[in-house]
Amino acid sequence: MSMKSVVSGLLLAGTSLFCQAATHTPHSYTGYGVSFRIDNGYFAYLDDKPCALDEKTSSATVYSAGLYQVIVYKTGKVALMKQGVYVGNLHG
């Protein structure tokens, strides 16, 4: 296998991954005076401010921004907490 074919294959694979990531639709959720969205399955924003990834387990992912934490469950449920107190579920 030549170096040219290896490089060509890597470029095609990278282009394919980029196209898949670029076409991923954002998920938006609102409620309790806040809006939460996830872009490209990785970047999260609460009221258009970036969130930090706090924890990722097999059943949920937890993001935080300021006083808020947002828990995104694998089941599709999205819960909002403020200063460690459950506020309610966000709707998308």
C-alpha positions in Angstrom: 0.0 0.0 0.0 1.5 3.3 -1.0 1.7 6.4 1.2 -0.5 8.3 -1.3 -3.4 5.8 -1.0 -3.1 5.9 2.8 -3.2 9.7 2.9 -6.1 9.7 0.4 -8.0 7.3 2.6 -7.5 9.3 5.7 -8.7 12.5 4.0 -11.8 10.8 2.7 -12.5 9.4 6.2 -12.1 12.8 7.8 -14.4 14.4 5.2 -17.0 11.8 5.9 -16.8 12.4 9.7 -17.0 16.2 9.2 -20.1 15.9 7.0 -21.8 13.6 9.5 -21.0 16.1 12.4 -22.1 19.1 10.4 -25.5 17.6 9.5 -26.4 16.6 13.1 -29.5 18.7 14.1 -29.4 20.7 17.3 -31.8 19.7 20.1 -33.6 22.6 21.9 -35.5 22.5 25.2 -37.3 25.3 27.1 -39.1 25.8 30.3 -38.9 27.7 33.6 -37.5 30.8 32.0 -34.5 29.2 30.4 -33.6 27.7 27.0 -31.1 24.8 26.6 -29.7 23.4 23.4 -27.2 20.9 22.3 -25.4 21.4 19.0 -23.6 18.6 17.1 -24.3 16.3 20.1 -21.5 17.8 22.1 -21.7 21.6 22.6 -24.3 22.6 25.1 -25.7 26.1 25.8 -28.0 27.5 28.5 -29.5 30.8 27.5 -26.9 31.0 24.7 -24.0 30.7 27.2 -21.7 27.7 26.9 -22.1 24.9 29.5 -19.4 22.9 31.1 -19.6 19.1 31.0 -19.8 18.0 34.7 -20.5 14.3 34.5 -21.2 11.6 31.9 -22.5 8.2 32.9 -24.2 5.4 31.0 -27.6 6.8 31.8 -27.2 10.6 31.8 -25.0 13.6 31.0 -24.8 16.6 33.3 -24.0 20.1 32.1 -23.6 23.2 34.3 -23.8 27.0 33.7 -23.8 29.4 36.6 -26.3 28.4 39.2 -28.0 25.8 36.9 -27.4 22.2 36.1 -29.1 20.4 33.2 -29.3 16.6 33.3 -29.9 15.0 29.9 -31.0 11.4 30.3 -30.5 8.7 27.6 -34.3 8.2 27.7 -34.8 11.7 26.3 -35.9 13.4 29.6 -34.1 16.7 30.3 -34.2 18.0 33.9 -33.3 21.4 35.3 -31.7 22.0 38.7 -30.9 25.4 40.3 -28.4 25.4 43.2 -28.8 21.7 43.6 -32.6 21.8 43.8 -34.8 20.1 41.2 -36.8 22.7 39.3 -38.6 20.6 36.7 -38.3 19.0 33.3 -37.5 21.0 30.1 -39.6 20.4 27.0 -38.3 20.2 23.5 
